[in-house]
Amino acid sequence: MKFLSALFAVVLMSSSAFASIYLEPSIGYETGKIEGGATSNDLAGTNLGLKLGYSSLGFAAGLDYMRGSLKQDSSPSVTWTNQDLGVFAQFTFPILIKVSGTYFFSTEMEKSGKMTGNGTKVGIGYTGLPFLSINFDMINLSYDKFKNGGNSVNIDADRKTWMLSLSLPLNL
């Protein structure tokens, strides 16, 4: 019994030695559509992102933050500032591929007013380059409120985009 207890303690202590802080800054280009009511417009622009969390044995989890500038191809053209915050889970396979998913509990697009909502991001990445990862993400966000000054209006708008990004995944 003492041997099993000692073996269990060694396994638990050695697994914590593999744990680390996970930090992944990224830059990406996002393109797709924003749809609301009967209208659908193209949307494209750049995003800066940061994942911060905990990693162990290929798994990582924590917070995912993105901020960028997206241009809506409409008449007249509109440039939105977006800011998205959520929680992510990720697994990096030994075969140079990683998969990740994020639930954004707070997403905002702002110009003269602010749209707020939530949504998801699902992606795959190639980790074969030294220190770099090439990522491809599908982003689906829904906006349900528009605030302008003190007024708030219920809306139904969706941001359905794809993003190609470069990131620097670090286990510290």
C-alpha positions as CSV (number, residue, x, y, z in Angstrom):
1,M,0.0,0.0,0.0
2,K,2.9,2.4,0.8
3,F,4.4,1.6,-2.6
4,L,1.1,2.5,-4.4
5,S,0.8,5.8,-2.3
6,A,4.4,6.7,-3.1
7,L,3.9,5.9,-6.8
8,F,0.7,8.0,-6.9
9,A,2.6,10.9,-5.3
10,V,5.4,10.7,-7.8
11,V,3.0,10.7,-10.7
12,L,1.1,13.7,-9.4
13,M,4.3,15.7,-8.7
14,S,5.9,14.9,-12.1
15,S,2.7,15.9,-14.0
16,S,2.8,19.3,-12.3
17,A,6.4,19.7,-13.6
18,F,5.0,19.8,-17.1
19,A,2.5,22.6,-16.3
20,S,3.3,26.1,-17.5
21,I,1.8,29.5,-18.3
22,Y,0.6,29.7,-21.9
23,L,1.0,33.0,-23.8
24,E,0.2,33.3,-27.5
25,P,0.2,36.8,-29.2
26,S,-1.1,36.8,-32.8
27,I,-1.8,39.0,-35.8
28,G,-4.4,38.1,-38.4
29,Y,-6.5,39.1,-41.4
30,E,-10.2,38.5,-41.1
31,T,-12.7,38.4,-43.9
32,G,-16.4,37.5,-44.3
33,K,-19.8,39.0,-43.9
34,I,-21.9,40.9,-41.4
35,E,-25.6,40.2,-41.8
36,G,-28.5,42.1,-40.2
37,G,-32.1,41.9,-41.2
38,A,-32.3,41.9,-45.0
39,T,-28.8,43.2,-45.5
40,S,-25.5,41.4,-45.9
41,N,-22.2,43.3,-46.4
42,D,-18.6,42.2,-46.8
43,L,-16.3,42.7,-43.8
44,A,-12.5,42.6,-43.8
45,G,-9.6,43.8,-41.7
46,T,-6.9,43.0,-39.2
47,N,-6.9,41.7,-35.7
48,L,-4.3,41.6,-32.9
49,G,-4.9,38.9,-30.4
50,L,-3.6,37.4,-27.2
51,K,-4.3,34.0,-25.5
52,L,-3.2,33.8,-21.9
53,G,-3.7,30.7,-19.8
54,Y,-2.4,27.5,-18.4
55,S,-0.9,24.5,-20.4
56,S,0.0,21.0,-19.6
57,L,0.9,18.0,-21.8
58,G,-0.5,19.6,-25.0
59,F,-3.7,21.0,-23.5
60,A,-4.1,24.7,-22.9
61,A,-7.0,26.8,-21.5
62,G,-7.5,30.4,-20.5
63,L,-8.6,33.8,-21.9
64,D,-8.6,34.8,-25.5
65,Y,-8.7,38.5,-26.4
66,M,-8.9,40.1,-29.9
67,R,-9.0,43.7,-31.0
68,G,-8.9,45.1,-34.5
69,S,-10.3,47.2,-37.2
70,L,-12.8,45.8,-39.7
71,K,-14.1,47.7,-42.8
72,Q,-17.6,47.1,-43.9
73,D,-18.1,47.3,-47.7
74,S,-21.3,49.2,-47.8
75,S,-22.5,52.5,-49.1
76,P,-21.2,54.5,-47.4
77,S,-18.2,52.4,-46.2
78,V,-18.0,51.9,-42.4
79,T,-15.0,51.0,-40.3
80,W,-15.7,49.2,-37.1
81,T,-13.4,48.8,-34.1
82,N,-13.9,45.3,-32.7
83,Q,-13.1,44.0,-29.3
84,D,-13.7,40.3,-28.3
85,L,-13.0,38.6,-24.9
86,G,-13.6,34.9,-24.2
87,V,-12.4,31.6,-22.8
88,F,-10.5,29.1,-24.9
89,A,-9.5,25.4,-24.9
90,Q,-6.8,24.1,-27.1
91,F,-4.9,20.9,-27.8
92,T,-1.6,20.6,-29.7
93,F,-1.0,17.2,-31.3
94,P,2.6,15.8,-31.5
95,I,2.1,15.8,-35.4
96,L,2.5,19.6,-35.7
97,I,-1.2,20.5,-35.6
98,K,-3.3,22.2,-33.0
99,V,-7.1,22.6,-32.6
100,S,-8.8,25.3,-30.6
101,G,-12.2,26.6,-29.6
102,T,-13.2,29.9,-28.0
103,Y,-16.5,31.1,-26.5
104,F,-16.6,34.9,-26.6
105,F,-18.8,36.0,-23.7
106,S,-18.2,39.6,-24.6
107,T,-17.9,40.9,-28.2
108,E,-18.2,44.5,-29.3
109,M,-18.2,46.4,-32.6
110,E,-18.0,50.2,-32.3
111,K,-18.3,53.1,-34.6
112,S,-20.8,55.9,-33.7
113,G,-22.5,53.4,-31.5
114,K,-21.7,50.0,-30.0
115,M,-23.0,46.6,-30.9
116,T,-22.7,43.9,-28.2
117,G,-23.1,40.2,-28.2
118,N,-21.3,36.8,-27.9
119,G,-20.2,33.9,-30.1
120,T,-17.6,31.3,-31.0
121,K,-14.3,30.9,-32.8
122,V,-13.1,27.4,-33.9
123,G,-9.7,26.9,-35.5
124,I,-6.8,24.7,-36.6
125,G,-3.2,25.6,-36.7
126,Y,0.1,24.3,-38.2
127,T,2.9,24.4,-35.6
128,G,5.8,23.0,-37.7
129,L,7.6,26.3,-38.1
130,P,10.1,27.3,-35.4
131,F,8.3,29.4,-32.8
132,L,5.5,30.3,-35.2
133,S,2.0,28.9,-35.8
134,I,-0.1,29.5,-38.9
135,N,-3.8,29.5,-37.9
136,F,-7.1,29.3,-39.7
137,D,-10.2,30.2,-37.7
138,M,-13.9,30.3,-38.3
139,I,-15.6,33.1,-36.3
140,N,-19.4,33.3,-35.7
141,L,-20.5,36.1,-33.5
142,S,-24.1,37.4,-32.8
143,Y,-25.0,40.9,-31.8
144,D,-28.2,41.5,-29.9
145,K,-27.9,45.1,-28.6
146,F,-27.0,48.4,-30.2
147,K,-26.1,51.3,-27.8
148,N,-25.8,54.9,-28.9
149,G,-25.4,57.4,-26.1
150,G,-28.0,56.6,-23.5
151,N,-30.3,54.7,-25.9
152,S,-30.2,50.9,-26.3
153,V,-32.0,49.0,-29.1
154,N,-32.4,45.2,-29.6
155,I,-30.9,44.1,-32.9
156,D,-30.2,40.8,-34.8
157,A,-26.8,41.0,-36.5
158,D,-24.3,38.2,-37.2
159,R,-20.6,38.4,-38.0
160,K,-19.6,35.3,-40.0
161,T,-15.9,35.5,-40.9
162,W,-12.7,33.5,-41.5
163,M,-9.3,34.5,-40.1
164,L,-5.8,33.6,-41.2
165,S,-3.2,34.5,-38.6
166,L,0.3,34.1,-37.4
167,S,1.0,33.5,-33.7
168,L,3.8,32.9,-31.3
169,P,2.8,30.1,-28.9
170,L,4.9,30.2,-25.8
171,N,5.0,27.9,-22.7
172,L,6.6,29.9,-20.0
